[in-house]
Each structure stands twice: as C-alpha cells, then as structure tokens.
Amino acid sequence: MFPELNSLLGISTDTVRQGKLTLICDCKTDGGFLVHHFLSYYLKAGCKVCFVALIQSFSHYNIIAQKLGLNLSTAKDEGQLVFLEGLKSYTELHFGEKGGDDNSNPLSFLRTGSEMKPLYEFICSALAPSAGQPWKSSVLILDDLSVLLSLGVTSVQVLDFMHYCRATVCGQYKGNVVCLVHGDEECDDEANELVVKSLYYQSNLILRAEGLSTGYCKDVHGQLKIFREANKAGRRGYNQPDIYQYKIQDKHVSFFARGLSSAVL
C-alpha cells in the first residue's frame, strides 16, 4: 500500500471503516495503482478479500504486491485471499472441455447472456462470515467493471449486480466494496456512462485519476481527485474534491499539491 495515500484518505490498518463503497474511476490514464493500493491495504489490515480480476492475471498482481511487501500466494494459501482470475475463467468457459454448460464457472453468464447470479454467488460464498474466523471484515474488490460491458453484459445487469453486492457485502456482512470503472469523457459509450453516473451516486468515496490536460510529463503522471461523502440537511452529496498530482515510482506513489512538484520548482 502507499502510506501517503492512506494519510490523504485519513485511514489506517488499525481501524477499518465498514459498510463503504469506494469507486475508482480513471480518465485518460490508468487508475490500476489505486486497485493495488486497496488490495494491499485490506490484506495488511487483516481483512478477508475476494478479488475479482477481470483484466490481468494473478501473476501480474502478485509481482506488484511483492514490491509492496505482500505475497498473494501466501494470502491465498492461508485463506485470506480468494482470487478469481477472470482471464483464465473466460478462456475455460469458451475453450475448456466442459464448454459453456459448466455452471460452476462464475463467469458462465457471459456464455448464456443471463443474469450475473453465478458471480454473485461465488462472491457470497467466498466472503460469508464463519464462526471463529480471524479476519476483521470482508472486502470485495472488482477490477474492472468496464470489461463486463465490453463483453456484452448490459448496464442494467451490472448495476443490479452491484446493488446485490453492496446489500450483501456492505449491509449484511458489514464489509466494504471497491470497484474500478473507466470514465473517459470522450468515450461515446452510453452503457459505461450510465454505470459510472449511477455508481457515483451510490459511492461513499470516489477516487478519480485523470491524465494531465497538458499531456505526458515524466515527473507528473496525473492528478487525483478525492470526493468525500457529505450529508447536508438530509441530502446526500459530496464535498468539493481534494485535488493532488502524483508520480508513480517503483515501490510507492508520491502525491503533491498541483504545481508543487519538485520538477517545476
């Protein structure tokens, strides 16, 4: 995890907030570093994590986790991490011996065009609290929802799935949900735009990673907007965002106020 980001968010591994939905949205940049942060944060905090990886392999996440001081293979063996490798499951679904009739595959809905119930049931089974479990809370991390839309899942199906995940993980299990979705304003994808806007309304915390309007810079890789939930006069909304620029390095990310990078001072 990135200690500077923990400080900006006001969180620590000692006390984990519960019942929250965190939305990671990226625009003209890759917000994957935020997913890696929350994966390592919740594992180091002693939470049970179900990670649904739809865009990268397990080895990809494990290599980065090792740079952050974690071994995902060990976390899997100890039962703390349940990892769904979407690329592998999708390949088995279409080219495996059992074919598309394998109901045990959490992504079987991609073949049948039905509801996302198999994936939801996989998550529920992975995170269901049990007597004597040593974990602080349950956490679901999804990377990323936009992939489902590109594979033919409708926006309504994705939003229904997220509703049930929130109700179960955040409500029933008293855990947390973190998901990434792309939010490119120039993308003419109405389904993705609907998902982004709907999740904006439902989230307790929004982290929006954006590319620089001036283009590529080797010393400043982008800016991060942090929207925090605010309740005013009984109406739910967000405070004005805190905005920071950042630079991604090998084992950590540096954050600084706009225009205050050492490269421009």
C-alpha positions in Angstrom: 0.0 0.0 0.0 1.0 3.6 -0.3 1.3 5.4 3.1 0.9 8.8 1.6 -2.4 7.9 0.1 -3.6 6.5 3.5 -2.7 9.8 5.0 -4.7 11.7 2.4 -7.7 9.5 2.9 -7.4 9.5 6.7 -7.3 5.7 7.0 -5.0 3.2 8.7 -4.7 -0.5 9.0 -5.5 -0.3 12.7 -9.1 0.7 12.2 -11.0 -0.3 9.1 -14.2 1.5 8.2 -17.1 -0.8 7.4 -20.1 -0.7 5.1 -18.5 1.5 2.5 -18.4 1.5 -1.3 -15.3 3.0 -2.9 -15.4 3.9 -6.6 -12.1 4.2 -8.5 -12.7 6.0 -11.8 -9.9 6.7 -14.3 -9.9 9.1 -17.3 -7.1 9.3 -19.9 -4.8 7.4 -17.5 -4.6 4.1 -15.7 -6.1 4.0 -12.2 -4.8 0.5 -11.6 -2.3 1.7 -9.0 -5.2 2.6 -6.7 -6.6 -1.0 -7.0 -3.1 -2.3 -6.0 -3.2 0.1 -3.0 -6.5 -1.1 -1.7 -5.7 -4.8 -2.2 -2.5 -4.5 -0.1 -4.2 -2.2 2.4 -7.0 -4.5 3.2 -4.8 -7.6 3.3 -2.3 -5.8 5.7 -5.3 -4.7 7.8 -6.3 -8.3 8.4 -9.4 -8.4 6.2 -10.8 -11.3 4.2 -10.6 -10.2 0.5 -12.4 -11.6 -2.6 -10.6 -10.1 -5.6 -12.4 -10.4 -9.0 -9.7 -9.7 -11.5 -11.2 -9.3 -15.0 -8.3 -7.6 -16.7 -5.0 -9.0 -15.5 -3.5 -12.4 -14.4 -2.7 -13.4 -10.9 1.0 -13.2 -11.5 0.6 -9.6 -12.5 -1.0 -8.6 -9.2 1.4 -10.8 -7.2 4.5 -9.2 -8.7 3.3 -5.7 -7.8 2.1 -6.9 -4.4 5.6 -8.2 -3.6 7.0 -4.8 -4.3 4.5 -3.5 -1.7 5.6 -6.1 0.8 2.9 -8.8 0.3 2.8 -12.3 -1.1 -0.6 -13.0 -2.6 0.2 -16.7 -3.0 0.7 -16.9 0.8 -2.5 -15.0 1.4 -4.4 -17.5 -0.9 -2.9 -20.5 0.9 -3.9 -19.1 4.3 -7.5 -18.4 3.1 -7.3 -14.7 3.5 -7.5 -14.0 -0.3 -10.0 -15.6 -2.7 -8.8 -14.7 -6.2 -10.9 -15.1 -9.3 -8.7 -14.9 -12.4 -11.2 -13.7 -15.0 -8.9 -14.3 -18.0 -8.5 -17.9 -17.0 -12.2 -18.5 -16.2 -13.2 -16.8 -19.5 -10.8 -19.0 -21.5 -12.0 -22.2 -19.8 -15.6 -21.1 -20.4 -15.1 -20.9 -24.2 -12.3 -23.4 -24.9 -12.4 -25.8 -21.9 -13.5 -29.4 -22.1 -16.8 -28.7 -20.3 -17.7 -25.8 -22.5 -20.4 -23.3 -21.8 -22.6 -25.7 -19.8 -20.2 -25.6 -16.8 -22.4 -23.9 -14.2 -19.6 -24.0 -11.7 -17.8 -21.2 -13.7 -18.5 -17.9 -12.0 -18.5 -16.2 -15.5 -20.9 -18.7 -17.1 -23.4 -15.8 -17.6 -21.1 -14.4 -20.3 -21.9 -17.5 -22.4 -25.6 -17.7 -21.7 -26.4 -13.9 -21.6 -28.3 -14.4 -18.3 -28.0 -12.5 -15.1 -24.8 -12.3 -13.2 -26.0 -14.6 -10.4 -23.1 -17.1 -10.7 -20.5 -14.4 -10.0 -22.6 -13.0 -7.1 -23.0 -16.5 -5.6 -19.2 -17.0 -5.9 -18.6 -13.8 -4.0 -21.1 -14.6 -1.3 -19.6 -18.0 -0.7 -16.1 -16.5 -0.6 -16.9 -13.8 1.9 -19.6 -15.3 4.1 -18.6 -14.9 7.7 -18.0 -18.1 9.6 -17.6 -18.9 13.3 -14.1 -18.3 14.7 -12.8 -16.6 11.5 -9.7 -14.4 12.3 -10.4 -11.7 9.8 -11.5 -8.2 10.7 -14.1 -7.8 7.9 -15.0 -8.9 4.4 -13.9 -6.9 1.3 -14.8 -7.3 -2.3 -12.5 -5.7 -5.0 -13.6 -5.6 -8.7 -11.1 -4.8 -11.4 -12.7 -3.7 -13.6 -16.4 -3.4 -14.3 -15.9 -1.8 -17.8 -14.6 -5.2 -19.0 -18.0 -6.7 -18.4 -19.7 -4.1 -20.5 -17.2 -4.7 -23.4 -18.1 -8.4 -23.2 -21.8 -7.8 -23.8 -23.2 -7.5 -20.3 -25.8 -4.7 -20.1 -25.5 -1.7 -17.9 -28.7 -2.8 -16.1 -27.2 -6.2 -15.3 -24.0 -4.6 -14.0 -25.9 -2.2 -11.8 -28.2 -4.9 -10.5 -25.1 -7.0 -9.6 -23.5 -4.1 -7.8 -26.8 -3.4 -5.9 -26.8 -7.0 -4.6 -23.1 -6.9 -3.8 -23.5 -3.8 -1.8 -26.5 -5.1 0.0 -24.7 -8.3 0.9 -21.1 -7.3 1.5 -21.6 -3.8 2.9 -25.0 -4.4 4.5 -25.3 -8.0 5.6 -21.6 -8.8 6.1 -20.6 -5.3 7.3 -17.7 -5.2 4.9 -16.5 -3.0 2.0 -16.6 -2.9 -1.8 -14.0 -1.4 -4.0 -14.5 -1.2 -7.8 -12.8 0.3 -10.8 -14.6 1.6 -13.8 -13.3 3.7 -16.7 -14.8 7.1 -17.1 -13.3 8.6 -20.2 -15.5 11.7 -21.0 -14.7 11.4 -24.7 -15.9 7.8 -24.9 -19.2 7.5 -26.7 -20.4 4.5 -24.6 -23.8 5.2 -23.1 -23.8 1.9 -21.1 -20.4 2.7 -19.4 -21.5 6.3 -18.8 -24.7 5.1 -17.1 -22.8 2.7 -14.8 -20.3 5.5 -13.9 -23.0 8.0 -13.1 -25.1 5.5 -11.1 -22.1 4.4 -9.0 -21.1 8.0 -8.4 -24.4 8.4 -6.7 -24.1 5.2 -4.6 -20.5 5.5 -3.5 -19.2 6.7 -0.1 -15.8 7.7 -1.5 -14.7 8.4 -5.1 -11.1 8.5 -6.3 -10.9 9.9 -9.8 -7.5 9.5 -11.5 -7.0 11.8 -14.5 -4.4 12.4 -17.1 -2.8 15.8 -17.3 -4.6 18.2 -19.7 -1.1 19.3 -20.9 -0.2 15.8 -21.9 2.6 13.5 -20.9 5.1 14.6 -18.3 7.8 12.3 -16.9 7.7 13.9 -13.5 4.0 14.3 -13.0 1.9 11.3 -14.1 -1.6 12.6 -13.4 -3.9 14.1 -10.9 -6.2 12.5 -8.3 -9.5 14.0 -7.3 -10.9 12.7 -3.9 -14.6 13.1 -3.4 -15.8 12.5 0.1 -19.4 11.8 1.1 -21.2 14.7 2.8 -24.7 14.8 4.2 -26.2 18.3 4.3 -29.7 18.9 5.5 -30.7 15.3 5.0 -29.5 15.3 1.4 -26.6 13.1 0.3 -23.8 14.5 -1.8 -20.1 15.2 -1.9 -17.8 17.9 -0.6 -15.6 19.8 -3.1 -12.9 17.4 -4.2 -9.3 17.5 -2.8 -7.0 17.5 -5.8 -3.5 16.2 -5.9 -1.0 15.5 -8.6 1.1 12.3 -8.3 4.1 10.5 -9.6 4.2 6.7 -9.7 7.6 5.2 -8.8 8.7 1.6 -8.5 7.5 0.9 -4.9 5.5 3.9 -4.0 3.5 6.9 -5.3 4.3 10.5 -4.4 1.4 13.0 -4.0 1.7 16.8 -4.0 -0.5 19.8 -4.5 -1.0 21.0 -8.0 2.0 22.9 -9.3 4.3 21.9 -6.4 6.2 19.0 -7.9 9.9 19.4 -7.3 10.4 19.1 -11.1 8.7 22.5 -11.6 10.0 24.4 -8.6 
